[in-house]
């Protein structure tokens, strides 16, 4: 499988170099079919390339062709070089031919020839409740651990190698989760201290590394910094750090998958506060002419935000509950009282405490913001014109108070 990774990476880099050469000459670059013919000639001239699997190498060219087309259809950039030890992987197409059927159960026919359409699926055998095996070209049957109860029915799969671990991913588009039909609406306030505060009072936290694991990361980082350059000790220390950080990434992805599934199955409408995570995690280093301030502190805050998985949780919930996820503008959701609608910055006593200066309503600050998100109360309110409830004096030009806004109840009619 490492040879498959090397062959796929080599063919991909040849395609990148070829397109860069043709672009400089301002000529039309060869397409996928022409590149396959060139690959056949290259396999005849190169014994090392001919020893590899032709299907794996052609799939690398097909992936490159799709990446080139995605530049125009999806807005992605140019395909870049693949590096050894970083981009290790290859893709395999199915070999088992099975008939396809329509949604009503009738055989699917070709519109031109009238013959039944045959699909090429991946050959997968289940060994027991936890393990299965798949046939990899040139390697035979390879065991892998199942993460779902049912066997995957995919046309292709991709094998990757990173941080000393092999992964296999089957190309499957899962179906969406049906709404429960209860009409319940949930608001979610995302933060660093509490990852997701729900309007029903629950507080969900994304799992992080333990204190012992963080201490191990610092120990291995110190050893890597003191080891000689390009030595085996430096490489081994960095590999241990990478494995620990990969463990944190796996925990975050697992939590986002389980939480998004729970939200899609439990609520008819899920509302998130609209956050621009890319701008929130931008670097503060500035430029040479105008250097930034508190750069190290901002970098630590950026790492804390990215470790919560805000964006992944929002995307996976949208994938599992399409059309049932809404974004509510974030301004003033944490300063607005969910009981009376009064907006005042002094009501936010601390990170966790909210006490309304108008009606005296007391609540957890994140839970109060989640109630406002569930009710759709977001955005910049209009200026205050009169005195508020509870005997609050009229606002001056230096006050941050805003007039009460009508509170809408978050109920979805079905």
C-alpha positions in Angstrom: 0.0 0.0 0.0 2.9 2.3 0.5 4.0 1.6 -3.1 0.4 2.5 -4.2 0.8 5.8 -2.3 4.1 6.5 -3.9 2.8 5.8 -7.4 -0.3 7.9 -7.0 1.7 10.8 -5.6 4.2 10.5 -8.5 1.5 10.5 -11.2 -0.3 13.4 -9.5 2.9 15.5 -9.4 3.6 14.7 -13.0 0.1 16.1 -13.9 0.7 19.2 -11.9 4.1 19.8 -13.6 2.6 19.1 -17.0 -0.3 21.6 -16.5 2.2 24.2 -15.2 4.3 23.8 -18.3 1.4 24.0 -20.7 0.1 27.1 -18.8 3.4 28.9 -19.3 3.1 28.2 -23.0 -0.5 29.4 -23.0 -1.7 26.2 -24.7 -4.5 23.8 -24.0 -3.4 21.2 -21.4 -4.2 17.6 -22.2 -7.3 16.1 -20.7 -7.9 12.9 -18.7 -8.1 10.6 -21.7 -4.9 11.9 -23.2 -3.1 11.7 -19.9 -4.2 8.0 -19.6 -2.6 7.3 -23.0 0.6 9.1 -21.8 0.5 7.0 -18.6 0.4 3.8 -20.7 3.6 4.9 -22.6 5.3 5.9 -19.3 4.6 2.5 -17.8 6.3 0.9 -20.8 9.4 3.0 -20.4 9.6 3.0 -16.5 9.9 -0.4 -14.8 9.2 1.1 -11.3 5.9 2.7 -12.5 4.9 -0.5 -14.4 5.3 -2.5 -11.2 2.4 -0.6 -9.7 -1.3 -1.0 -10.3 -2.6 0.8 -13.4 -6.1 1.4 -11.9 -4.6 3.2 -8.9 -2.5 5.4 -11.1 -5.4 6.2 -13.4 -7.6 7.1 -10.4 -4.9 9.7 -9.4 -5.3 11.3 -12.8 -9.0 11.3 -12.5 -8.8 12.9 -9.1 -6.5 15.6 -10.6 -9.0 16.2 -13.4 -11.8 16.7 -11.0 -9.6 19.0 -8.9 -8.9 21.1 -12.0 -12.7 21.4 -12.8 -13.5 22.3 -9.2 -11.4 25.4 -9.6 -14.2 26.8 -11.9 -17.3 25.1 -10.5 -16.6 25.3 -6.7 -14.1 28.2 -6.4 -11.2 26.1 -5.2 -7.6 27.0 -6.2 -5.2 25.2 -8.4 -4.2 21.6 -7.5 -0.8 21.7 -5.7 2.1 19.4 -5.2 1.8 16.3 -3.0 4.6 15.7 -0.5 6.0 12.5 0.9 5.0 11.6 4.5 2.3 14.3 4.2 0.0 13.3 1.3 0.1 9.5 1.5 -3.0 7.9 0.0 -4.6 6.4 -3.1 -8.1 5.7 -4.4 -9.6 2.4 -5.7 -12.7 1.8 -7.7 -15.0 -1.2 -7.2 -14.7 -4.4 -9.2 -18.0 -6.2 -8.3 -20.6 -5.6 -11.0 -24.2 -5.5 -9.7 -27.4 -4.3 -11.3 -28.9 -0.9 -10.4 -32.6 -0.4 -9.7 -35.0 2.6 -9.7 -36.7 4.0 -6.6 -39.8 1.9 -7.4 -37.8 -1.3 -7.6 -37.8 -1.6 -11.4 -34.5 -2.3 -13.2 -32.6 0.8 -14.3 -32.2 0.8 -18.1 -29.8 2.6 -20.4 -31.7 5.3 -22.3 -29.8 4.5 -25.6 -29.2 0.8 -25.6 -32.1 -0.3 -23.4 -29.8 -2.6 -21.4 -29.8 -2.8 -17.7 -27.3 -0.5 -16.0 -24.6 -2.3 -14.1 -22.7 -0.6 -11.2 -19.2 -1.4 -10.0 -19.2 -1.8 -6.2 -16.5 -2.4 -3.8 -16.1 -6.0 -2.5 -16.5 -5.9 1.3 -16.9 -9.0 3.5 -18.0 -8.7 7.2 -16.0 -10.8 9.6 -17.7 -10.1 12.8 -19.5 -7.3 14.6 -16.5 -5.0 14.6 -14.3 -6.0 11.7 -14.6 -6.4 8.0 -12.3 -6.9 5.1 -11.9 -5.2 1.7 -10.0 -6.3 -1.4 -7.2 -3.9 -2.3 -5.5 -4.4 -5.7 -2.1 -6.0 -5.4 -2.5 -6.4 -1.6 -5.3 -8.9 -1.3 -7.8 -8.8 1.6 -7.2 -6.1 4.1 -9.0 -6.0 7.5 -10.5 -2.7 8.8 -12.5 -1.8 11.8 -16.2 -0.9 11.2 -17.6 2.4 12.4 -21.1 1.7 11.3 -23.4 -1.3 11.8 -24.2 -1.9 8.2 -21.6 -2.8 5.5 -20.8 0.1 3.1 -22.1 -0.1 -0.4 -19.8 2.2 -2.3 -18.3 2.5 -5.8 -14.9 3.7 -4.6 -12.9 4.0 -1.5 -9.7 5.9 -0.5 -6.9 4.6 1.7 -4.7 7.2 3.5 -1.7 6.9 5.8 -0.9 9.6 8.4 0.8 9.6 11.7 1.5 5.9 11.6 -2.2 4.9 11.1 -4.0 3.6 8.1 -7.5 4.8 7.3 -10.1 3.7 4.7 -13.0 6.0 3.7 -15.8 4.7 1.5 -17.5 7.2 -0.9 -21.1 7.1 0.4 -23.6 9.9 0.4 -25.7 9.2 3.6 -29.4 10.1 3.6 -30.8 13.0 5.7 -32.5 12.5 9.0 -36.2 13.0 9.1 -37.6 15.6 11.4 -39.3 14.3 14.6 -42.4 16.4 13.9 -42.7 17.9 17.4 -42.3 21.5 16.3 -39.6 22.1 18.8 -37.0 24.8 18.1 -33.6 24.8 19.7 -31.1 27.7 20.0 -27.4 27.1 20.3 -24.9 29.7 21.6 -21.3 28.7 20.9 -18.4 29.7 23.1 -14.9 28.8 24.3 -15.7 28.1 27.9 -18.9 26.2 27.0 -18.8 24.8 23.4 -22.5 24.7 22.9 -25.1 26.1 25.3 -28.6 24.9 24.3 -31.8 26.9 25.0 -33.3 23.9 26.9 -30.6 24.3 29.6 -28.1 21.7 28.5 -24.4 22.6 28.1 -22.3 20.5 25.8 -18.5 20.6 25.8 -16.2 19.3 23.1 -13.6 16.8 24.6 -10.1 18.1 24.8 -6.7 16.5 25.7 -6.2 15.7 29.3 -3.6 17.4 31.5 -1.3 14.4 31.3 -1.5 14.4 27.5 -0.7 18.1 27.3 2.3 17.5 29.5 3.4 14.7 27.2 3.1 17.1 24.2 5.3 19.7 25.9 7.9 17.0 26.9 8.2 15.7 23.3 8.3 19.2 21.9 11.2 20.1 24.2 13.0 16.9 23.2 12.5 17.7 19.5 13.8 21.3 20.0 17.0 20.0 21.7 17.7 17.1 19.3 20.2 17.6 16.5 18.8 18.8 13.2 17.5 16.0 10.8 18.2 13.3 13.5 16.1 10.3 14.2 15.4 11.5 17.7 13.9 14.8 16.4 11.7 12.9 13.9 10.5 10.4 16.6 9.6 13.2 19.0 7.6 15.1 16.4 5.9 11.9 15.4 4.7 11.4 19.0 3.4 15.0 19.2 1.5 14.4 15.9 -0.1 11.2 17.3 -1.3 13.0 20.4 -2.7 15.9 18.4 -4.4 13.5 16.0 -6.1 11.9 19.0 -7.6 15.3 19.9 -8.8 15.8 16.4 -10.5 12.4 16.4 -12.2 13.2 19.6 -13.5 16.5 18.3 -14.8 14.9 15.1 -16.5 12.1 17.0 -18.2 14.6 19.3 -19.4 16.7 16.4 -20.8 13.7 14.6 -22.7 12.5 17.6 -24.0 15.9 18.7 -25.2 16.8 15.2 -27.0 13.5 14.9 -28.7 14.2 18.3 -29.8 17.7 17.2 -31.2 16.5 13.8 -33.2 13.7 15.5 -34.5 15.7 18.4 -35.5 19.1 17.1 -37.5 20.3 14.0 -35.5 23.5 13.7 -32.0 24.2 14.9 -30.8 27.8 15.2 -27.1 28.8 15.5 -25.8 32.2 16.1 -24.1 33.4 12.9 -20.3 33.6 13.5 -17.6 34.5 11.0 -15.0 32.0 12.4 -12.4 32.9 9.7 -12.3 36.5 10.8 -12.5 35.6 14.5 -9.4 33.4 14.2 -7.3 35.7 12.0 -3.8 36.4 13.1 -3.0 39.6 14.9 0.7 39.9 13.9 0.1 42.7 11.5 2.8 43.9 9.1 6.4 45.2 9.4 5.2 48.8 9.2 2.3 48.3 11.6 3.0 45.3 13.9 0.2 43.9 15.9 -0.4 43.9 19.6 -0.9 40.9 22.0 0.0 38.5 19.2 0.7 35.6 21.4 -2.5 36.0 23.4 -4.5 36.2 20.2 -2.8 33.1 18.9 -3.8 31.2 22.1 -7.4 32.4 21.7 -7.4 31.3 18.1 -6.3 27.8 19.1 -9.0 27.6 21.8 -11.7 28.6 19.3 -10.6 26.2 16.6 -10.4 23.4 19.2 -14.1 23.7 19.9 -15.2 22.5 16.4 -17.8 25.3 15.9 -17.7 25.2 12.1 -17.8 21.3 11.9 -20.8 21.1 14.2 -22.7 23.6 12.1 -21.8 21.9 8.8 -22.6 18.4 9.9 -25.9 19.5 11.3 -26.8 21.1 8.0 -25.8 17.9 6.2 -28.0 15.7 8.4 -31.0 18.1 8.6 -31.0 20.0 5.3 -33.4 23.0 5.4 -33.9 22.8 9.1 -30.9 24.8 10.2 -30.9 28.6 10.5 -28.3 31.3 11.3 -29.3 34.1 13.6 -27.3 37.3 13.7 -24.9 37.3 16.7 -24.9 41.0 17.7 -26.7 41.7 21.1 -27.7 38.1 21.7 -25.6 38.0 24.8 -26.7 41.4 26.1 -30.4 41.1 25.5 -32.7 39.9 28.3 -34.6 36.8 27.2 -37.4 37.7 29.6 -38.2 41.3 28.8 -36.0 42.1 25.8 -34.0 44.9 27.4 -30.5 45.4 26.1 -27.8 46.7 28.4 -24.1 45.8 28.6 -24.1 46.1 32.4 -26.5 43.1 32.6 -23.6 40.8 31.7 -21.9 40.7 35.0 -19.4 38.1 34.1 -18.8 35.3 31.6 -21.3 33.0 33.3 -23.7 35.5 35.1 -26.5 37.5 33.5 -28.7 39.8 35.7 -31.1 42.1 33.8 -30.9 45.7 35.1 -34.5 46.3 34.0 -36.6 43.3 35.3 -34.0 41.6 37.5 -34.1 38.3 35.5 -31.2 36.1 36.5 -29.8 33.3 34.3 -26.6 31.8 33.0 -25.3 34.1 30.4 -24.8 31.4 27.7 -28.2 30.0 28.3 -29.8 33.5 28.1 -28.0 34.0 24.7 -29.3 30.6 23.6 -32.9 31.6 24.4 -32.4 34.7 22.3 -31.1 32.7 19.4 -34.0 30.2 19.6 -36.4 33.1 19.5 -34.6 34.6 16.5 -33.7 37.8 18.5 -30.5 38.9 16.9 -29.0 41.9 15.0 -28.6 45.5 15.9 -31.7 47.1 17.5 -33.0 50.5 16.7 -32.0 53.4 19.0 -33.8 53.8 22.2 -36.3 56.7 22.4 -38.0 56.4 25.8 -37.4 55.1 29.3 -37.5 51.4 29.8 -39.3 49.1 32.2 -38.4 48.7 35.8 -37.7 52.4 36.5 -34.5 52.7 34.3 -33.7 56.3 33.6 -33.7 57.7 30.0 -30.6 56.8 28.1 -28.0 59.4 27.4 -25.4 59.6 24.6 -22.9 57.7 26.8 -25.3 54.9 27.8 -25.3 51.5 26.2 -29.0 50.8 27.0 -31.5 49.9 24.2 -35.3 49.9 24.3 -37.0 46.6 24.9 -37.6 44.5 21.8 -40.6 42.1 21.4 -39.7 38.6 22.3 -40.9 36.0 19.8 -41.6 32.5 21.0 -39.7 29.8 19.1 -42.5 27.5 18.0 -42.5 25.8 14.6 -46.0 25.0 13.2 -46.2 21.7 11.3 
